[in-house]
Amino acid sequence: MKQIAGLLILGFIGYTVYPLLVGDGKMRSFCTTIRTGESKSVVLARAMDSGYSSRELEGQNQILIIDSRAMGRYICDVSLSDDKVTGSKYVPNG
């Protein structure tokens, strides 16, 4: 029983720590694939498919793509104009 509990604890720690270790590179890579002129809906769909969450900043023409599995530590800041991408940059949060 103790072995099973130990394996479960190790699995949980791995599940929690792994996104923090690989999240930086994955978000950098995702952010570089966002192209100027791409539509907002396409960017949001790709973010969702990649397992990221998003937050639209009203009145600022901006979307934040967030790696919530890594506790919001890795963010891609996407600038918009008329629902089209004008730029994107990777922003480490923390």
QUIGI-V184783 format. One record per backbone hydrogen bond with DSSP energy under -0.5 kcal/mol. NH is the residue of the N-H (numbers start at 1). CO is the residue of the C=O. If there is no record, write none. Layout:
nh = {NH	NH}
co = {CO	CO}
This chain:
nh = {5	6	7	8	9	10	11	12	13	14	15	16	17	18	19	20	21	21	22	23	26	27	28	29	30	31	32	33	33	34	37	38	40	43	44	45	46	47	48	49	50	51	52	53	55	57	57	58	60	62	63	64	65	65	66	66	67	68	70	71	72	73	73	75	76	77	77	78	78	79	79	80	81	84	85	86	87	89	91	93	94}
co = {1	2	3	4	5	6	7	8	9	10	11	12	13	14	15	17	17	18	18	19	22	23	24	25	26	27	28	29	30	31	85	35	83	39	40	41	42	43	44	45	46	48	47	66	64	55	62	56	57	57	78	55	63	76	53	64	74	66	67	68	67	67	70	91	65	75	89	63	76	77	87	61	84	81	38	79	79	77	75	73	92}
